[in-house]
């Protein structure tokens, strides 16, 4: 069989969680692959590195050859969830604190209040340099919020890691959820949401704090503070 058969004719981005035509055009544009080059000379690591450098809001899973002439670029789109202010600008991240872009104006996303101050300005395309525990808790809470049929950005105003052994989520309605402990945040969120939706009176949904302890994750207590 002629080697001409094994030359790249099609570059196909495939998003596992996205179907964004504009984003896929950017992936094809920036991918260091030439139509007509041998399919065997495409270097996966070079393609992945270049795309991560050029496009902050994707994570390339792998580069796949489909013989005789197709290259699939399989990726996950990173969606905006959080913002953190530094040096007069707002840096916007996905749910794992990977920095996507910055903005001069305050975005309608969830504000991050970290357990310790940033030591340097965030870099677009790179994760925030923060405690791994903060990242893991934030990601768990965002997944759990979606699992319980809520949009995290519409529900929450900020997430605060600065408290002693506690994480606080303030809702946009006004009431805050306070989770005391180091694990079991999905169960604590389920209890807080149930209390918020089924037990709180209207004025209690707009102020005060719903506290749930890791040691008693099925019990929620509302207080004025």
KOLVODO-65858 format. One line per field, with one value per residue: residue in three letters; x, y, z of N, C-alpha, C in turn. Coordinates in nm, 2 decimals, decimal comma. Layout:
BEGIN
r <- c(ala ...)
nX <- c(X ...)
nY <- c(Y ...)
nZ <- c(Z ...)
caX <- c(X ...)
caY <- c(Y ...)
caZ <- c(Z ...)
cX <- c(X ...)
cY <- c(Y ...)
cZ <- c(Z ...)
This chain:
BEGIN
r <- c(unk unk unk unk unk unk unk unk unk unk unk unk unk unk unk unk unk unk unk unk unk unk unk unk unk unk unk unk unk unk unk unk unk unk unk unk unk unk unk unk unk unk unk unk unk unk unk unk unk unk unk unk unk unk unk unk unk unk unk unk unk unk unk unk unk unk unk unk unk unk unk unk unk unk unk unk unk unk unk unk unk unk unk unk unk unk unk unk unk unk unk unk unk unk unk unk unk unk unk unk unk unk unk unk unk unk unk unk unk unk unk unk unk unk unk unk unk unk unk unk unk unk unk unk unk unk unk unk unk unk unk unk unk unk unk unk unk unk unk unk unk unk unk unk unk unk unk unk unk unk unk unk unk unk unk unk unk unk unk unk unk unk unk unk unk unk unk unk unk unk unk unk unk unk unk unk unk unk unk unk unk unk unk unk unk unk unk unk unk unk unk unk unk unk unk unk unk unk unk unk unk unk unk unk unk unk unk unk unk unk unk unk unk unk unk unk unk unk unk unk unk unk unk unk unk)
nX <- c(0,08 0,05 0,26 0,14 -0,12 -0,13 -0,14 -0,21 -0,54 -0,77 -0,84 -0,98 -1,14 -1,27 -1,50 -1,55 -1,73 -1,85 -1,97 -1,87 -1,85 -1,69 -1,48 -1,37 -1,28 -1,07 -0,90 -0,82 -0,69 -0,47 -0,34 -0,04 -0,02 0,00 -0,20 -0,15 0,09 0,28 0,10 0,23 0,42 0,31 0,34 0,23 0,27 0,38 0,17 -0,03 0,10 0,13 -0,14 -0,24 -0,09 -0,18 -0,46 -0,65 -0,88 -0,92 -0,86 -0,65 -0,72 -0,62 -0,43 -0,54 -0,49 -0,66 -0,66 -0,69 -0,61 -0,69 -0,68 -0,77 -0,84 -0,90 -1,07 -1,14 -1,36 -1,29 -1,48 -1,60 -1,60 -1,51 -1,39 -1,10 -0,96 -0,67 -0,42 -0,59 -0,72 -0,95 -0,92 -1,01 -1,13 -1,16 -1,35 -1,15 -0,96 -0,80 -0,65 -0,82 -0,86 -0,84 -1,01 -1,11 -1,34 -1,58 -1,67 -1,97 -1,95 -1,85 -1,70 -1,37 -1,24 -0,96 -0,77 -0,52 -0,32 -0,25 0,07 0,18 0,10 -0,17 -0,13 -0,24 -0,37 -0,25 -0,27 -0,40 -0,18 -0,24 -0,36 -0,39 -0,60 -0,80 -0,86 -0,96 -1,19 -1,35 -1,39 -1,54 -1,77 -1,88 -1,94 -2,12 -2,32 -2,42 -2,51 -2,72 -2,91 -2,88 -2,76 -2,44 -2,33 -2,55 -2,65 -2,46 -2,27 -2,01 -1,73 -1,57 -1,27 -1,13 -1,19 -1,15 -1,11 -1,35 -1,57 -1,73 -2,01 -2,17 -2,50 -2,67 -2,91 -2,88 -2,85 -2,60 -2,41 -2,25 -1,99 -1,85 -1,56 -1,34 -1,40 -1,65 -1,82 -2,01 -2,23 -2,29 -2,36 -2,59 -2,76 -2,77 -2,89 -3,13 -3,25 -3,25 -3,43 -3,66 -3,72 -3,65 -3,78 -3,90 -3,75 -3,54 -3,40 -3,28 -3,09 -2,85 -2,71 -2,67 -2,56 -2,37 -2,23 -1,95 -1,94 -2,20 -2,37 -2,63 -2,79 -2,90 -2,85 -3,00 -2,89 -2,88 -2,64)
nY <- c(-0,12 0,22 0,48 0,73 0,70 0,71 0,98 1,28 1,39 1,47 1,66 1,62 1,75 1,63 1,67 1,57 1,67 1,88 2,07 2,28 2,48 2,70 2,68 2,44 2,50 2,67 2,48 2,32 2,51 2,59 2,35 2,18 2,04 1,93 1,92 1,66 1,58 1,29 1,05 0,92 1,09 1,27 1,41 1,33 1,45 1,70 1,81 1,82 1,98 2,23 2,30 2,33 2,55 2,74 2,75 2,80 2,70 2,43 2,07 1,85 1,52 1,30 1,22 1,08 0,84 0,75 0,53 0,54 0,81 1,01 1,23 1,24 1,47 1,44 1,59 1,78 2,03 2,32 2,48 2,80 2,87 3,00 3,30 3,50 3,77 3,97 4,20 4,41 4,29 4,04 3,70 3,42 3,09 2,73 2,46 2,32 2,51 2,59 2,84 3,04 3,29 3,65 3,93 4,28 4,37 4,27 3,94 3,74 3,50 3,24 3,36 3,30 3,25 3,21 2,97 3,06 3,34 3,42 3,38 3,48 3,64 3,49 3,27 3,26 2,97 2,80 2,62 2,76 2,84 2,69 2,53 2,18 2,06 2,26 2,27 2,01 2,00 2,21 2,12 1,88 1,99 2,14 1,93 1,79 1,97 2,00 1,74 1,73 1,87 2,15 2,46 2,56 2,82 2,99 2,94 2,99 3,25 3,30 3,10 3,01 2,94 3,02 2,99 2,83 2,50 2,48 2,52 2,77 2,84 3,09 3,16 3,30 3,39 3,47 3,33 3,14 2,84 2,64 2,42 2,20 2,03 1,79 1,62 1,44 1,62 1,61 1,48 1,66 1,88 1,79 1,77 2,04 2,16 2,03 2,13 2,40 2,41 2,29 2,34 2,59 2,91 3,19 3,43 3,32 3,20 3,41 3,51 3,46 3,14 2,81 2,53 2,24 1,95 1,74 1,52 1,47 1,44 1,44 1,63 1,96 2,29 2,60 2,94 3,28 3,40)
nZ <- c(0,00 -0,08 0,07 0,06 0,13 0,40 0,50 0,66 0,64 0,76 1,05 1,35 1,61 1,92 2,16 2,49 2,67 2,54 2,26 2,09 1,82 1,75 1,94 1,85 1,60 1,67 1,79 1,58 1,43 1,59 1,64 1,60 1,34 1,01 0,72 0,50 0,59 0,71 0,89 1,08 1,18 1,34 1,65 1,96 2,22 2,16 2,02 2,23 2,42 2,28 2,23 2,49 2,57 2,40 2,42 2,69 2,80 2,76 2,82 2,68 2,62 2,48 2,17 1,88 1,64 1,35 1,12 0,76 0,75 0,94 1,22 1,55 1,80 2,12 2,38 2,68 2,78 2,97 3,21 3,32 3,67 3,91 4,06 4,16 4,32 4,24 4,26 4,16 3,95 3,82 3,84 3,66 3,70 3,64 3,79 3,92 3,99 3,78 3,60 3,37 3,24 3,27 3,41 3,40 3,51 3,77 3,76 3,71 3,88 4,11 4,40 4,52 4,84 4,99 5,20 5,25 5,16 4,81 4,68 4,45 4,14 3,96 3,68 3,35 3,21 3,39 3,70 4,00 4,27 4,54 4,84 4,81 4,94 4,94 4,67 4,61 4,78 4,68 4,41 4,47 4,60 4,39 4,20 4,35 4,39 4,13 4,10 4,27 4,13 4,09 3,97 4,02 4,00 3,98 4,23 4,44 4,59 4,71 4,81 5,10 5,24 5,46 5,72 6,05 6,03 5,88 5,61 5,42 5,23 5,07 4,98 4,69 4,76 5,02 5,27 5,44 5,41 5,64 5,68 5,89 5,94 5,79 5,58 5,38 5,25 5,04 5,16 5,37 5,22 5,09 5,31 5,40 5,17 5,16 5,40 5,34 5,12 5,22 5,49 5,59 5,67 5,47 5,54 5,67 5,47 5,35 5,51 5,79 5,90 5,80 5,96 5,94 6,07 6,02 6,19 6,24 6,00 5,90 6,02 6,03 6,14 6,18 6,23 6,34 6,30)
caX <- c(0,00 0,13 0,27 0,06 -0,25 -0,12 -0,11 -0,33 -0,64 -0,87 -0,81 -1,11 -1,16 -1,39 -1,52 -1,63 -1,84 -1,86 -1,99 -1,85 -1,79 -1,58 -1,36 -1,31 -1,20 -0,94 -0,82 -0,77 -0,60 -0,35 -0,28 0,08 -0,04 -0,02 -0,26 -0,05 0,21 0,26 0,03 0,32 0,51 0,24 0,39 0,12 0,31 0,39 0,03 -0,10 0,16 0,10 -0,28 -0,25 -0,03 -0,26 -0,61 -0,65 -1,00 -0,93 -0,76 -0,65 -0,71 -0,52 -0,43 -0,57 -0,48 -0,76 -0,61 -0,55 -0,57 -0,76 -0,63 -0,87 -0,79 -1,00 -1,05 -1,25 -1,36 -1,29 -1,58 -1,57 -1,68 -1,47 -1,29 -1,03 -0,90 -0,53 -0,36 -0,69 -0,79 -1,02 -0,87 -1,12 -1,08 -1,26 -1,38 -1,02 -0,88 -0,71 -0,68 -0,86 -0,84 -0,86 -1,11 -1,10 -1,46 -1,61 -1,76 -2,08 -1,91 -1,83 -1,58 -1,29 -1,17 -0,87 -0,72 -0,40 -0,30 -0,17 0,21 0,22 -0,01 -0,21 -0,09 -0,34 -0,33 -0,19 -0,35 -0,36 -0,09 -0,31 -0,36 -0,46 -0,73 -0,90 -0,90 -1,04 -1,32 -1,42 -1,44 -1,64 -1,89 -1,94 -2,00 -2,24 -2,43 -2,49 -2,58 -2,85 -2,99 -2,86 -2,65 -2,35 -2,31 -2,67 -2,69 -2,36 -2,20 -1,87 -1,69 -1,47 -1,18 -1,04 -1,23 -1,08 -1,17 -1,48 -1,59 -1,86 -2,07 -2,28 -2,59 -2,71 -3,03 -2,83 -2,81 -2,48 -2,39 -2,12 -1,96 -1,74 -1,50 -1,24 -1,44 -1,79 -1,88 -2,13 -2,34 -2,32 -2,43 -2,72 -2,84 -2,80 -2,98 -3,27 -3,30 -3,28 -3,55 -3,78 -3,74 -3,63 -3,88 -3,84 -3,65 -3,42 -3,33 -3,22 -2,99 -2,81 -2,62 -2,70 -2,44 -2,37 -2,10 -1,90 -1,97 -2,35 -2,40 -2,77 -2,86 -2,86 -2,90 -2,99 -2,87 -2,88 -2,50)
caY <- c(0,00 0,34 0,56 0,84 0,67 0,74 1,12 1,35 1,46 1,52 1,68 1,62 1,77 1,56 1,71 1,47 1,75 2,01 2,07 2,42 2,48 2,80 2,62 2,33 2,57 2,71 2,36 2,28 2,62 2,59 2,22 2,17 1,92 1,98 1,83 1,61 1,51 1,15 1,03 0,86 1,19 1,35 1,39 1,36 1,54 1,83 1,86 1,85 2,10 2,35 2,34 2,38 2,68 2,84 2,75 2,78 2,64 2,28 1,97 1,74 1,38 1,22 1,24 0,94 0,81 0,66 0,50 0,57 0,95 1,10 1,25 1,29 1,54 1,43 1,70 1,82 2,18 2,37 2,58 2,90 2,86 3,08 3,41 3,55 3,90 3,99 4,32 4,49 4,22 3,92 3,59 3,33 2,96 2,63 2,41 2,27 2,62 2,61 2,97 3,04 3,42 3,75 4,04 4,40 4,38 4,16 3,85 3,68 3,37 3,22 3,42 3,22 3,31 3,10 2,95 3,14 3,43 3,39 3,43 3,54 3,66 3,37 3,27 3,21 2,84 2,73 2,61 2,85 2,77 2,69 2,41 2,08 2,03 2,35 2,23 1,89 2,03 2,29 2,03 1,79 2,07 2,17 1,81 1,75 2,07 1,96 1,61 1,76 1,94 2,29 2,53 2,62 2,97 3,06 2,91 3,04 3,38 3,27 2,98 3,06 2,84 3,09 2,96 2,73 2,37 2,50 2,58 2,84 2,87 3,18 3,15 3,43 3,43 3,54 3,24 3,07 2,70 2,62 2,28 2,19 1,90 1,78 1,53 1,42 1,74 1,58 1,45 1,78 1,97 1,73 1,81 2,18 2,19 1,99 2,23 2,53 2,40 2,23 2,37 2,73 3,01 3,28 3,52 3,24 3,17 3,53 3,55 3,36 3,03 2,67 2,46 2,09 1,90 1,61 1,41 1,45 1,50 1,44 1,73 2,10 2,39 2,74 3,04 3,41 3,45)
caZ <- c(0,00 -0,09 0,19 0,04 0,19 0,55 0,52 0,73 0,55 0,85 1,19 1,41 1,76 1,98 2,30 2,57 2,74 2,47 2,12 2,06 1,69 1,75 2,01 1,77 1,49 1,73 1,81 1,45 1,38 1,67 1,65 1,51 1,25 0,87 0,63 0,40 0,66 0,74 1,01 1,18 1,23 1,44 1,79 2,05 2,33 2,10 2,00 2,36 2,49 2,21 2,25 2,63 2,57 2,32 2,46 2,83 2,86 2,73 2,86 2,58 2,68 2,40 2,03 1,84 1,49 1,29 0,99 0,72 0,74 1,04 1,35 1,64 1,92 2,22 2,48 2,78 2,79 3,11 3,22 3,43 3,79 4,02 4,04 4,27 4,29 4,27 4,19 4,09 3,84 3,86 3,77 3,65 3,70 3,64 3,92 3,98 4,01 3,67 3,56 3,23 3,19 3,37 3,37 3,48 3,58 3,85 3,68 3,78 3,91 4,25 4,45 4,61 4,95 5,02 5,34 5,27 5,05 4,70 4,69 4,32 4,05 3,89 3,54 3,27 3,16 3,49 3,82 4,12 4,37 4,66 4,91 4,74 5,00 4,89 4,53 4,62 4,84 4,58 4,30 4,53 4,62 4,26 4,15 4,44 4,36 4,00 4,12 4,34 4,04 4,11 3,90 4,13 3,98 4,02 4,37 4,53 4,57 4,73 4,88 5,19 5,30 5,55 5,86 6,12 6,01 5,83 5,47 5,41 5,10 5,08 4,86 4,64 4,84 5,14 5,38 5,42 5,45 5,71 5,69 5,99 5,93 5,68 5,47 5,38 5,21 4,97 5,25 5,44 5,13 5,08 5,43 5,40 5,07 5,21 5,50 5,27 5,03 5,28 5,63 5,63 5,64 5,37 5,60 5,71 5,34 5,31 5,61 5,88 5,86 5,82 6,00 5,94 6,12 5,96 6,28 6,24 5,86 5,86 6,10 6,00 6,24 6,13 6,33 6,29 6,26)
cX <- c(0,09 0,14 0,18 -0,08 -0,25 -0,07 -0,24 -0,41 -0,74 -0,82 -0,94 -1,11 -1,28 -1,39 -1,61 -1,75 -1,88 -1,89 -1,98 -1,78 -1,67 -1,46 -1,29 -1,23 -1,07 -0,85 -0,75 -0,66 -0,47 -0,28 -0,16 0,08 -0,07 -0,09 -0,16 0,07 0,18 0,19 0,12 0,42 0,44 0,29 0,29 0,16 0,33 0,26 -0,04 -0,04 0,13 -0,05 -0,30 -0,20 -0,12 -0,41 -0,62 -0,76 -1,02 -0,83 -0,76 -0,63 -0,61 -0,53 -0,44 -0,56 -0,59 -0,72 -0,72 -0,52 -0,64 -0,69 -0,74 -0,80 -0,91 -0,97 -1,17 -1,24 -1,36 -1,39 -1,56 -1,66 -1,64 -1,39 -1,22 -0,96 -0,75 -0,48 -0,46 -0,75 -0,86 -0,97 -0,98 -1,07 -1,19 -1,27 -1,26 -0,92 -0,77 -0,75 -0,70 -0,84 -0,85 -0,95 -1,08 -1,23 -1,50 -1,71 -1,87 -2,05 -1,90 -1,70 -1,51 -1,23 -1,09 -0,82 -0,59 -0,39 -0,22 -0,03 0,25 0,09 -0,04 -0,16 -0,19 -0,29 -0,26 -0,28 -0,31 -0,27 -0,16 -0,31 -0,44 -0,59 -0,84 -0,95 -1,00 -1,18 -1,40 -1,48 -1,55 -1,77 -1,96 -2,00 -2,12 -2,35 -2,50 -2,56 -2,71 -2,93 -2,99 -2,75 -2,56 -2,34 -2,43 -2,70 -2,59 -2,30 -2,05 -1,85 -1,56 -1,40 -1,10 -1,07 -1,15 -1,16 -1,32 -1,47 -1,72 -1,89 -2,18 -2,37 -2,62 -2,84 -3,00 -2,79 -2,68 -2,48 -2,25 -2,10 -1,83 -1,69 -1,40 -1,28 -1,59 -1,87 -2,01 -2,25 -2,38 -2,40 -2,57 -2,81 -2,87 -2,90 -3,12 -3,33 -3,34 -3,41 -3,67 -3,82 -3,73 -3,75 -3,82 -3,74 -3,52 -3,34 -3,25 -3,11 -2,95 -2,72 -2,68 -2,58 -2,46 -2,23 -2,07 -1,94 -2,12 -2,40 -2,54 -2,85 -2,80 -2,93 -2,89 -2,97 -2,86 -2,74 -2,44)
cY <- c(0,12 0,42 0,69 0,83 0,72 0,89 1,19 1,42 1,53 1,54 1,71 1,64 1,70 1,60 1,62 1,54 1,88 1,98 2,21 2,44 2,58 2,75 2,52 2,39 2,62 2,60 2,32 2,38 2,61 2,46 2,21 2,05 1,98 1,87 1,79 1,55 1,37 1,14 0,98 0,97 1,29 1,32 1,43 1,46 1,68 1,89 1,91 1,97 2,23 2,39 2,39 2,52 2,78 2,85 2,71 2,69 2,50 2,20 1,86 1,61 1,30 1,26 1,10 0,94 0,71 0,64 0,49 0,72 1,05 1,11 1,31 1,35 1,53 1,52 1,71 1,97 2,22 2,48 2,67 2,88 2,97 3,20 3,45 3,68 3,91 4,11 4,40 4,42 4,09 3,80 3,48 3,19 2,86 2,57 2,34 2,38 2,64 2,75 2,98 3,18 3,52 3,86 4,16 4,42 4,25 4,06 3,79 3,53 3,36 3,27 3,31 3,30 3,20 3,09 3,03 3,23 3,38 3,45 3,50 3,55 3,53 3,39 3,20 3,08 2,75 2,72 2,72 2,77 2,79 2,55 2,30 2,05 2,13 2,31 2,11 1,92 2,11 2,20 1,94 1,87 2,10 2,05 1,77 1,85 2,04 1,83 1,63 1,86 2,10 2,34 2,60 2,77 3,04 3,04 2,99 3,17 3,36 3,15 3,03 2,95 2,90 3,06 2,84 2,60 2,38 2,56 2,64 2,87 2,97 3,17 3,29 3,48 3,50 3,44 3,17 2,92 2,69 2,48 2,27 2,04 1,90 1,68 1,52 1,54 1,72 1,56 1,57 1,88 1,92 1,78 1,95 2,22 2,15 2,08 2,36 2,52 2,36 2,28 2,52 2,82 3,11 3,38 3,45 3,20 3,29 3,58 3,44 3,25 2,90 2,59 2,31 2,05 1,76 1,50 1,38 1,50 1,50 1,55 1,87 2,19 2,53 2,84 3,17 3,46 3,35)
cZ <- c(0,00 0,04 0,18 0,11 0,34 0,57 0,57 0,63 0,64 0,99 1,26 1,56 1,81 2,12 2,38 2,64 2,67 2,32 2,07 1,93 1,69 1,82 1,92 1,65 1,55 1,75 1,68 1,40 1,46 1,68 1,55 1,42 1,11 0,79 0,52 0,47 0,69 0,88 1,12 1,23 1,32 1,58 1,89 2,16 2,28 2,08 2,13 2,42 2,42 2,23 2,39 2,64 2,51 2,37 2,60 2,88 2,80 2,80 2,76 2,65 2,61 2,25 1,97 1,69 1,45 1,14 0,88 0,73 0,83 1,17 1,44 1,76 2,02 2,34 2,57 2,79 2,94 3,12 3,34 3,55 3,89 3,97 4,17 4,23 4,33 4,19 4,11 3,97 3,90 3,77 3,77 3,63 3,68 3,78 3,99 4,00 3,90 3,61 3,41 3,17 3,30 3,32 3,46 3,56 3,66 3,78 3,77 3,79 4,06 4,30 4,54 4,72 5,01 5,16 5,36 5,14 4,93 4,71 4,56 4,24 3,97 3,74 3,46 3,20 3,26 3,62 3,92 4,21 4,50 4,72 4,83 4,80 4,96 4,75 4,53 4,68 4,74 4,47 4,35 4,54 4,49 4,19 4,22 4,41 4,23 4,02 4,19 4,26 4,06 4,02 4,00 4,12 4,02 4,17 4,47 4,49 4,60 4,81 4,96 5,26 5,42 5,70 5,92 6,11 5,96 5,69 5,47 5,27 5,13 4,96 4,81 4,70 4,96 5,25 5,34 5,47 5,51 5,73 5,78 5,98 5,81 5,57 5,48 5,34 5,12 5,06 5,33 5,35 5,10 5,19 5,43 5,29 5,10 5,31 5,43 5,19 5,11 5,42 5,67 5,59 5,54 5,43 5,64 5,58 5,30 5,40 5,70 5,82 5,89 5,84 6,00 5,98 6,05 6,06 6,29 6,11 5,82 5,94 6,06 6,10 6,18 6,25 6,27 6,24 6,17)
